[in-house]
Each structure stands twice: as structure tokens, then as C-alpha cells.
Amino acid sequence: MHGEFTGRGECLLLAITLLSSLATWMIGRRVRAPASVAAYAAAVAVLVADPLLSSATMHRVDRVVGVAGAGLLLADVAFMVRFSGLLLTYVLAAQPWSVRHSLAFGGSGVLTAVFVLLWLYVKMLDLPYHLKNPWLKAHL
């Protein structure tokens, strides 16, 4: 899913990102209040998630934050928010809210939080020196 893009590919990715975010924002303008908030959140998540499809951008995020894998974590969480926001927009605009919807969205939120907490736990583990040093790891 993640890969390297050429300069033209990066521009195309950004154009698709802006169009997708604009379309989601326009949907949010057409629906009532709870659905519009979900659509606006999905539109912002599109602006975060789509540019992170490029591995170069993910590596830039890793360098800025100083944590390896932070870009991939941000991409995963942003895609989760994006798709949950789109689904929530549809549910709130077209159907009455039910217990199934509460369980689905609550469960996805809990699973996302568990994923982030476990990721942070693994990042905080004290690894042996030969696993911390990338040169030694590559030559073992």
C-alpha cells in the first residue's frame, strides 16, 4: 500500500486528496448537524491520511517526531477516522441511530485506542543493544 511516488505521482496524489476532501466537505454541507460534523471530520482526516500514502512523507513524519513508525501510526489512525467518519455520515443522514451502530462505532474506537496503546508499549520496551543498532541488526 505504501510506496515511493515520482514528482508527478505526488502531485496527482495531492490533487486527488484535495478533491476527495472537497467532496466530503460538500456532503457535510448538505446534511443535518450530527452528520455534518462527521463529514467535516472525515474531510480533515482525508487531508492527513492521503499524503501519508507516500513512504517518503511517512519517513519525514518519523524524522520530525523522532520516533520510527510514527508516520505509519498516524496514517493508520487517520484512515480509521476517515472511514469511520464517512460511515457515520451515511448512518446519521440516512438511517435512524440504533444499538448496532453504537456497538460498531464504539468497538472501532476502542480497538483503535488499544492499537495505539499497544504500539506505544512496544515502542517503550527496552530492547537489547544489538536490536537498537540498525547496522548490527542488518549484519547479524
N, C-alpha and C positions, 0 to 999 in steps of 0.2 A: 504494500500500500504506500509506504513512504519511499521516496526515491529522489534522485537528482533530476533537476529540470534545467533546460537551457534558458537563456535570457528571454527568448520568445515564449517558452513554456511558462516561466514565472509571470510574464505579463498576461498571458492567457488565463492563468490561474487567478490572478488578481482581478481580471475583468469578470470572470465567472463568479468570483466571490462577491464583488460589488453588485452584480445583477441579482444574485441569489438573495443577498441581504436586502436589497431594494424590494424585491418581490415579496419577501416575508414581511417587511415593514408595511408594504401596501395592503397586504392581507390584514395586518393588525389595525389598520385604519378603518377597515370595513366591518369589523365585528365589535360586539359589545365588550364592556370593561374587563372582565376577568380573562377572556380570550385574547384581547388586545395586548394585555401585559405579557402573556405567554408568547405571543408572536413577536413582540419587541425584544424579549429576552432571547428568543431563537435568532432574531436578526443580528443581535450583538454577538451571539455565540458563533454565527457563521463567519463574522469578521475575525474572530480569533482562531477558529478551527481550520478553515480552508488554507490560509497561508502556511500553517504548520504541516501541511502535507509534504512540503519540501524538506528533505532531511537537512539541507543547509540552514534553513530557518530554525529547525529544532536544535541544531548544534549551536547556533547563535544564542538561543534562549539558554541553553546549558552553560555557555561561557559567561553570559551576563549574570545569571543566578549563581553560578559556581557549583552547581550540583548536576552530575551526569544523570541524564534521564528525565530532567525536569521538563524539557520541551515535549517529550513523548507523553508524560503525565498530563501536561496542560492540554495537549491535543486530544487525548482520550476523554478528559473531563469536559472539554469544550464540545466534542461531538456528542457526548451523552446529554449535555444541556441542550444542544441544538435539536436533536431528535426528540427528546422529551418535550421541549417547547413546542415543536411542530405538532406532535401528537396531542398535547394538552390544548393547543389552539383548536384543533379539529374537534376534540371531545367537548370542549366548552361551547363551541359555536354551533355544533350540530346535534348534540345529544344531551339528555339530562345526566347530571352527575350521579354516579352510582357507587356502591361499595367496591365493585370490581375496579373501577378507576382509581379509587383511593388506595387499594391494595397494590395496584400496578405502579403507580407513581411513588407511593411511599416505599415500596420494595426497591424500586430502582434507585431512589435517593439513598436508602440505607446501604445497598450494595455498593454504590459509588463511594460513599463515605468509608465503608470497610476497606475497599480497594485502596483508597488514598492513605488510610491509616496503616495498612499493612505495607504499602510502598515506603512510607516514612520509617516504619520499624525496620525494614530490611536495609534501608539507607543508613540507619544508625547502628547497625551491627558492627562490632569490632572484628574486622577480617584480619587474617594473618598477613604479614608483610608481603609475602610473595604474591598474594592476590590483589594487594593495593597497588603494587608497582606494575604498570602496563607492560614495561619492557620485559620484566621477569615472567609475567604471565604469558606473553607471546612466545617466549623461548623455552618454556618448560615442556 
